[in-house]
Amino acid sequence: MRVDLFDFDLPNERIALRPARPRDSARMLVVRPGGDRELTDAGVSDLADCLEPGDALVFNDTKVIPAQLEGTRTRGDAVAKISATLHLRAGDDRWWVFVRPAKKLVMGDVIRFVGDVCADAAVDSSGFLEATVAEKRDAGETLLVFDRSGSALDDGIVGVGHIPLPPYIALKRGEDEQDKSDYQTMFADRKGAVAAPTAGLHFTPELLAKIDQRGIEQHRVTLHVGAGTFLPVKADDTGDHKMHAEWGDISAQTVEALKAVRARGNKVVAVGTTSLRILESASQGAEGLAPFRGETSIFITPGYHFRTIDALMTNFHLPRSTLFMLVSAFSGLETMHRAYAHAINTDYRFYSYGDGSLLFPAKDGEEG
């Protein structure tokens, strides 16, 4: 499909720079394609009332790590600043990263990362990480082998890294202490994400208590969100776009619980496109959902047949992005254009710190 079909105009002021407080006070647009009331304005705090007892919410329990590293590459008298965003762990001592500027690096170069790099600062001999360039791919994707491994590397990343705020926030303000808690969900448990599963940011203990009282189940899956989620689609056609891999995990216990939900006629509701992607990656065709542990580069566009979910809670996404393509596949492209136009015209807040939506699938025979 043509990528320009997924374009829309978003006023700059619609981009949220801070989350709602409390988190569950954010607005939520309920989208029921083809219904008499296709678009309904609600709030995240109304989520339990939008679902039925016996339904199940599926949360991503990944935890964001301080994956943005700043450092220098020295080659003789030439010193270059290097910015690296961890993307996908490739071993105990190595990560795939996106680097800027990529043209400053060649195979075998050594980068020294410290917590705060400035042009005139001498690098302290303690409190740094060193990494060697082992492989280079297109679009700045680079394999770095670090000077330590395992938990020692994890500790080193915590020591020198910082939270990689999405570009549309980072370009408007710097990261601060508040982001360390704001950009982490209450479900965060398994370290590895370089971006937050942002639909989960809306939840509070009070909202979960309402969900429990309503008799709605809660289940956890893991997808370590990669930096590729921020990359724009540069191709003119979706068939020419390459998705970057992310690591995910679904246990046998969770699989059996979700199968039981659907067997009795209730809904499985993915909280976030990340939960949806790992669920669909674990679908085994006619055999249905199965345990999964490994990498996935699933790319969902209109025409895709969803096998594992019945509704999706998600934030509002960038134009021409793979995530807007995904929600258009689920609820229909025309429906989502109407939904986003409504959200823009009624002052919904967009992107990672913005408001949410609860999407139901396009009806059979409708575009989606």
N, C-alpha and C positions, 0 to 999 in steps of 0.2 A: 504494500500500500504506500501511497505517497505520504511522506512525512508531513508535508504542509497541511494535510487534512487534520492534523492534531495541533494546529496552531491557534492561538487566541491572544487578544490584547489584554494585558494585566497592568492596571495602574500601579505605579511604584508604591503608592501609599497603602496598598492592600497587603504588602509583605510584612508579616509580624516579626518584630525584633525581640520581643519578650513573650513568654507564655502567659495565658490568662491566670489570674490568681483568685481563688484556688484553681487548681488545674481543671477540675471537673465543671467549672463555670463557663468553659468555652462553649460556643454555639455548635450545633450539629444539624446539618441539612440531611433530611431523610429523603431518599430518592427511590421511588417505586415506579419503574418504567411502565408506561402504558396505562397507569391507573387513573381514576378520576381526580385524585390529588397526587399527581406525580411528584411534586416538590413540596415538602413540609418543613417549615422552620421549627427547630426544637433545640434542646441543649444536651450536652454530653450527660448531664445529670439525669436526663430522661431515658437513658439507654435501656435500663431494665424494663421500663414500661413499653418499649418498642419491640420487645422479644417475649417469648412464651416460656413458662416453666418447662424445664426439660431441655431447652436449647443449651448450646455450649459455646463459650467464648474461648478462642485459642490465642494465647499471648506468646510473644517472642521474648525469651528470657536472656537474650544476649546482653552483654555489658560493654559499654563504650570504653575503649582504652585511649590514652593520650597519644594518638597516632600521628600527630603532626610534628615532624622533626625539622629543625633548622641547623644547618652546619656549613662547613667550608671544605672545599677541595683545593689542596695545595699541590702545584706541579712546578717545581723550581721556584722562581720568584713570582709566578702567577698564582693568585688566590681568587677563587670564585665562590660566591655564596650559593648554596644549594638548599632548596626546600623539598622535603620528601614527605609524602603521605603514605603510610602503610596501607596495603590493600588486601593481601592474602598471604597468610603464613605458608611457607613452602618447606619448612623443616625446623628443627630445634634452634638453628642459628641463622635462619634466612627468611626474608620476606620479599614478596613482590611489592614494589612501591611505584607511585607516580612521582616523578621528579621534575622540578623546574629550576633552571632551564636545562632540559635534557641534552642539548647540544654541547654543554660544557663538560660532559662526561664521556669517557671512553673506557673500554674494558681494562680492568686492573686498577683504575683510579680508586683512591682511598678517601672517604669522606669522614670528617670528624664532626659529630653532632654534640652540641652543648645546649644548655637550657635557655640561654639568651645570647644570640649572636648579634653583634653590631660590627660595623666595618673597622673600627679602630681598636676593638677589644682584643686583648691577648687571651688565648684559650688556656684555661686552668688545666693542669695535668691530671686533676682528679675530677670526677663527676662528668665524664663524657663517654660517648659511644663511638667506636670506629667501625666502618663497614666498607667492604670492597665490592666494586661493581663486577658482577659475575656474568651478567647477560643483559642485553637490551632488546626491547621490542618496539613496535610502533607506538606513537602517541605518548612517549615518555615513560612507558612501563619498563621498569628495571628491576632485576634481581640483585638484592644486596645480601652479602654474607657478612654477618657481624662478628665482632671479636669476642663474643661470649654467647652462651646458648641456654636454652631451658629457662628456668626461673631466674637465673642471673640476667638473661637478656630482658625478661619481663620487667625486672626491677630497674634495669637501666633505662628502658623506655619510659617507665613512670618518672624516673629522675630527670630526664631531659625533654620529654615530649609534652605537648599540650593538646587540649581538646580541639579536634578539627571542625570548627563550626562550618556549616554550609556556606559556600561562596556568597550567596545572596544576603547573608547576615554579616559575614566577615568583612565584606566590602563597605559596610555601613558603620560598623563599630568593632572594637577589639573584644577579644575574649576576656571575661573577668571571673572572679571567684563564684559568682552566682551561677554561671553556666555549668560549673562542675556538678551541680545538683540539678539544675534545670534540664540539662541535656542528658539525663539518665532516667529511665523508667523505674517505677517501684518494683518491677519484676526482674531487674538486672541482676544476674547471678553468674553467668558464664562469660568470662572475659574473651574478647576477640573482635568486637565490632569497631569499625572506624566511623560509623554514623549511627545515630539513634534510630530505633524503630519507632517513628514519631507518633503513630496512633496511640501507642502505649503511654505516651507522656501525659495523656488526659486523665489517667486513672488515679484515684485517691483511696485511702482506706474506707472512707465514708461511701464512696460509690461502689466499692466491692462488697460492702455490707448490704447495700440495697440489692445488688445482684444476687447475693446469697439468699436473702430473704425472699426473692422472687423465684428461687428454685432453679437458677441458671448455673450450669456447671462451668468450671474454669480449668483449662488445660494449658500446658506449656510445651513449646517446641523451641528449637534454636536455629537461627540463621545469623551468622556473623556478617553483618552488612558491610560491604566493601566500598571503597572510595569511588568505584565505577558508578555508583548510584548518582553521583553529582555530574557525571560527564554528559555533555550534550550529544544529541543524535546529529551527527554531521552528514550522514548519508541522505540522499534525496528519496530513497525508497527503504522501507523497513527491512526488506530482504537483504540489504547490504550492510546492516548494522551488526556489529559484533558485541555481544554481551560478555562482561568479565565474570569469572567464576567467583562464587561465594561458598563458604563451608556451612553445612547444616546438619541437623540431627533430629530425628523423631524416634522415640522409644516404642517398643512393642506394646507397652502398657497404654501409652497414649493412643496408638493406632486402634487397639481394641475398644477403648472407651469411646472414641469418635465414631467407630463403626456402629456401636450400640446406640448412640444418639440418633443416627440417621435411620437405623433399622426400626426404631419405634416411631418414626415420622417427625422427629424434631430437627431443628436447624443447627448446622455447624457454622459459626460466624468467625471469620478470620479477623483478628485485630491487627490491621496493618497489611500492606502489600508484602512485607517480608514473611509474615506467617503464611499468607496465601502462597507465596512462591515455594516455600519449602514443602507445604502440603501437596501442591500440585507436582512437585518434583518427586515426591514419594508415591505418587499414584502409579499403579502397575496395570493400567488399562482395564481389562475385564476383571482382573483380580482385585481391583480397588486399592485402597490405601495399604501400604506396607511399611515396615520399619525402614529407616533410611539413615545413612551416616556417610557423608562425603561431600564432594563439590557439586554445585549445580550452576548452570549458566542459562537457565530457562528464560525465554523471551516470549512474552504473551502479548499478542496483538489480536484485533478483531478477526473472528472466525475460529478462535480457539474454543475447544469444548472443555468446560470446567467439570471436574470429576469429584472434588472433595469438599466444596463449600457451598453454602446456601445464601450467605450475605457477607458483606465486607464493611468493616469500619476503617476509615482511612482519612488522611488529611487532604488538602487541596494541593495539586501538583503543578509542576512547571509546564508551560506550553512546549510542545514538540518533544516531551520527555518519554522515556520508556514506561514511566508510571502512569502518565495520562493515557498512553496506549493501553495499558493493562486495565484501567478502570473502564475505558471505552469498550474493551473486549467483554467486560463483565456486564455492564449496564446498557451498552449501546452508545455508539459515537454521537449520534444526534441528541440522545438523551443527555449525555454528559456535557455537550456544548450548551444545551439549555440550562443544565444545573449550574455550570460554571458562570454563565452569563447572569443567572439569578444571584449567585453568591457575590459576584463583583458588584452588581447593582444594589445589593442590600448590605454591603459593608462587611461581609465575612472576611476574616483574616486568613492569609494564605501561608502555605509551606510549613516548615518544621515546627515552628512555635505558634502556628495558626490554629484555626478552628477545624472541626472534624465533619465527616459525613458518614452516613450509614446507607450503604448501597445494596439494593436488591437486584437480582439478575433480570436481564432483558427477557421478555416473554418469547416463547418459541415462535420462530418466523420473523422476529424483528431483528434489525441490524444489531450486531453485537458480537 
